[in-house]
Amino acid sequence: MDKIILKDMKFYGYHGVFPEEREKGQNFYIDVEAFLDLKKAGETDDLEETVDYSKIYDIIKNINENNKFRLIERFAHIISREILSTFRQIDWVVVRVRKPDAPIEGEFEWVGVEIERFSNEI
């Protein structure tokens, strides 16, 4: 199956369980893989035959700017739901949300979640 990939999108958001996370905010990095048939777009070179990835970006930006999620699991779920409900041609989506500044005592590069959702689940 073909896919459209958006990788390492960076957003500043106010998501987290702790009050200081929701007040101070932090960076979140998001990856999306949207699985769909891209054959016709490849043959025709027509944007109407694919999904405009800038619109996927805009969906994520809007979700980030208008919400304060306690859990990144919820953040990822809402992103996947909005993408699948907006673009019916997408069969399934993988969403990764990474949080490099999670409030953990210790050294780590990031913590995160990865979810996979299917169009027949919305």
Sequence and secondary structure as in RCSB ss.txt:
>XXXX:A:sequence
MDKIILKDMKFYGYHGVFPEEREKGQNFYIDVEAFLDLKKAGETDDLEETVDYSKIYDIIKNINENNKFRLIERF
AHIISREILSTFRQIDWVVVRVRKPDAPIEGEFEWVGVEIERFSNEI
>XXXX:A:secstr
  EEEEEEEEEEE  SSSHHHHHH EEEEEEEEEE   HHHHHH  GGGS  HHHHHHHHHHHHHT   S HHHH
HHHHHHHHHHH TT  EEEEEEEETT S SS  S EEEEEEEEGGG 
